[in-house]
Amino acid sequence: MKFASETLTTWNNFTERLRKLSSISDKWVYKGLDQNYNLATTLDRAREYFDIDGSEIPGIEEQMIRNFRRRIQEERNDELIKDRLYCMSLMQHHGSPTRLMDFTWSPYIGAFFAIDTSTNPPYAPEYVPVLWCINISWIEETIKKLVNNKVLRDRWCDKLRNDKTFISMYMSKRTRKFVYLENPLRLNTRLVIQQGIFLVPGDVTCSYEDNLKSHHGWNNKKNILKIFLDFTKQERKIALHELHRMNISQASLFPGLDGYARSMKQLIPIFERMSKNKAGKGGPFKTKFKNCI
């Protein structure tokens, strides 16, 4: 069986669908992909790339964490040593393969990541941008049947959110398939700006989607919905303009010169209007200078 899916063709269709989702639950998380990929962590993809048996992944993961801790020069060294999730979030931030799957609480940030770097419409079927929507209320309800309640309770206590409880839930010898929402107590800047949350698999010896499908009701669109954003060029332009008005761009999501430089593609329609209005060259007013810039 496949995940429930819908195809939307306009920005208005999209915003209306979000309103319907919010009537089901007020706790959804979103992940935007620029084409029709499976849900897979960077650790999943590395395993496939090197053709490694899943049974080897727990040991490989341990060695990556160990070596990252040994090499990184960072102010919060105590958190790196005591909190495995904090360490892994930094690894993910800097490009290391991890079991962490990035999601966001914002459907608009998710939609931006889906369409900003997508290929040019009209899309071939495999290249239609996708927004994954997962109902966290459903995850929280079904996880109780998959994980011991004491382990769950400990992970929600700030003083106990450390290596010991993370290992107990995610890295014990008794592997269990599930996914659960997590964030380290100390959030890095990108998680804050992007309203980020991790959905973490319990068993890295198998695929992320296998973990997700261990939750009863995974094929119900009230729990997981895969939205295809099959926009025309004009609708994509409208979407990116509306997202810019919400201050969602590469510049805002990735602060610094690199982020702003990447955001300039999204702003090209605005630059087009500025060019027609002769911005910086006197605009509608006459000037004695031939060239103001």
N, C-alpha and C positions, 0 to 999 in steps of 0.2 A: 504493500500500500504506500501511497505517496502523501506528502503533507498537503493540507488543504490550500488552495491557491485561488487568486482572483487577478484579473487583468484590468487595469485602469488606464484610460487614454487621455485624461485632462487633469490639470491641477485642481479644478473645482471638484471633480470626481474624488480626487485624493483627500481633500480636506473634509468632504462629506463622509467618506469612509472612516476617517479618524473619529468623527463625532459618533458614529455607530459603534466603533470599538470601545470608546469611553463609556458608552451606556452599558456595556457588558462588564467592564472592570475599569477601575481607575489606576491600575498598576500594570502597565504594559512596558516592555523594553523592546528596542528596535536595533536592527543591524542592516545597514545598506551595503549592497554589493553591486559593482558596476556591470556585472553580467551574471548569468544563471549558474553560479557555482554551488556546490554542496556546502553545507555548514561543516567546516573542518578547521581545527586549530592549526597554528603554524607548526606545532609539534606533529600533528597528523600528517601534514604535507611533507615535512622533513623525513618522516618515517617512510612515506611512499617514495620519495625521491631517492633515498638510499636503499630501498627494498629491504627494510629491517623488520624482523618478526616482532609482533606486538609484545610478546613476552619480555623482550629486551628493553623496552622503553622505560619502565620504572627505574632500572639501574642507570640508564643513560641520563634520565632526568635528574637523578641524585647527583651525578658527576657534574652536570652543567651548573646546578645550583652551587655546589661546593666550589667550583673553580671561579664562578662569578663573584662569590663572597670573598675569595682570596685575592682577587685582582682589583676590584673596584675601589677607588678612592672617593669616599663619600662622607658627608658630615654625620649622617645618622647611622653610624656603624652598628650601634646597639640594635636598631630595628632590623638591619640587614641580617644580623646573626640570630635574633630572637624570633623574628616574624618571617616565615617562609613566603607568605603571600605578598608581603611588602617587597621582598627580594625579587620574587617572580614578576611583580608588576613593573619593577625597574628594568628587569631583563626584557620584558615585552616592549617597554617604552623605547629601549635602545636597539631593538631589532632581533633579539634572540628568540629562537623557537621556544614556545611554552605551551602548557595545557590551557592557558587562559583564553577565553573567547570574549572579545570586546563587544559590548552592547552600549546603548545610550538610552536614557529615560526620555529623550526628545525625539519624536517622530520626524521632526523637521531636520534635525541634525542627521538622522539616519537617512532621510531622503536625499539630503545634500551629498552624502558619501556615495549614494547609489548613482546619482545622475551626473555629478560634476565631471567625472573622468570617463563617462560612458562613451562608447563609439557613436558615430553620427547616425541619427535616425534617417530613414526607417531601419529598425533593428532586425537583424536575422534572429530567429527564435532563441538561439543560444546566447545572444548578446543583449537581450532585454534586461535593463537594470531591475534589481530585486530589492524589496524591503521586507526583511523577516520581522514578524511581530509575535512576541511571546508573552502570554498572560502570566504575570508573576503570582497572582492570587492562586492560579491553578498549580504552579510549581510548588508554592508553599503548602498547599493542601496535600498534594500527592507525595511530597518528599517524606512526610511522616510515616508512610508505609514502606519506605525504602531505607531509612536511616534511623538509628536509635535516637529517641527524643533527648536524652542527656547530651549526646554529642552535638545535636543541633543547638541546644540551649547554651552549651559552653561556647560555641562559635559566636553567639550573639552577646556574650559578655566581654566588654572591652579589655578587662584585665586578663582574660583567658584567650584572647585572640592572638595566639602565638604558634610557634612551631609544634608544640605538643598537640594542641587541638586540631591544627591543620593536618598533621600526619594521621591522627586518629580518624579523621573524616575522609581524607582523600588519598592517603598514601600507606594505609595499613596493608598487611599481607592478605587480609580478607577483603578482596576487591568487591565493590558494589557498583552497578551501573546506575547513574543518576546524573542530573545537573542541578546546580544550586547557585544562587546569587551570592557574590562575595565582593567585598572591597577591603583593602588594608585599612587599618585605623589611620595611618598617615597617608593622605592622598597626595599624589604628585599633581603638578599644575595642569597637565593635560586631562587627567581624569576630572578635575574640577570644571575646567572650561567646557569640556565636551559632555558634561553630565554623564560620565561614564560609569559603567558597572560591568563586572565580569560574571559570566555564567560558566561555572567551572565543572568539568566532568569528573565523576568519581573513579572511573576506570580508564586509564590511558592505554591499556593493552588493546582496546578496541576503538572504533571510530566515535567521533563526537555525536553523530546522528544516532548510533546505536545506544549511547548513553541517554540521549533525549527521548528515544522511543521506549525506554523502560518505564516512563511515566504514563500511566493509563490515561487515555483520551488524547494522545498526541496528534491523532489525525482529525480531531474536531476543530473547525475553524474558530470556535470560541476560545480555544487554548493556544493554537499556533496557526498563524496565517501568513502565507507567502504571497506578497503583493508584487505583481509585475507592473512596472511603470513604463508602459509602452507609449511614450509621448512622441508627438511629431516634433520637428525642429522648433516650430513656433511655441508649442506647449512647454518644451524644455526651456526655452528662453523665458517664458512667463514664470516657470517654476524657479529658475535661478534668480530672476529679478525679485520675486516675492521673498525668497530666502535671504537675499541681500538686504531687503528692507527689515528683516528680522535680525540683522547683524550676524547672519550665518554665512561664513565664507572661509576660505583657506587662511585669510589674515586673522580672523577672530579665533578660529579653532587651533591654529598653529602660530602663536604670537612670535613676532620677530620678522626680520627682513625676508627670510625665505618664504614664510607664510604669506606675507603681503605680495611678494613677487608672483607666487602661484595663484593668488586671488585675482590677478589682473586679467586672466582669461575670462573669468566670470563677469568682469566689469566691462568687457569690450563693447556691448551694446550701449552702455553709459558713455564710454569714451567716444562712441560714434555720434551720439547726440551732442556731446561737448564739442566735437570737431565741427559739426554743422552749425553750432551756435558760436563758433569762433572763440571758445573759452581761452583766456589768456592772451587773446589778440585784439582786445577791445570790445568783443561781443557785438551788441547792436549799436554801440557808440563809436563815433568816428574818433580816430586818434592820429596824431601827427607822425607817429612812428610807423614805418612800413611793417616791421616785425617786432611785436612786444616780447616774443620769446624766441 
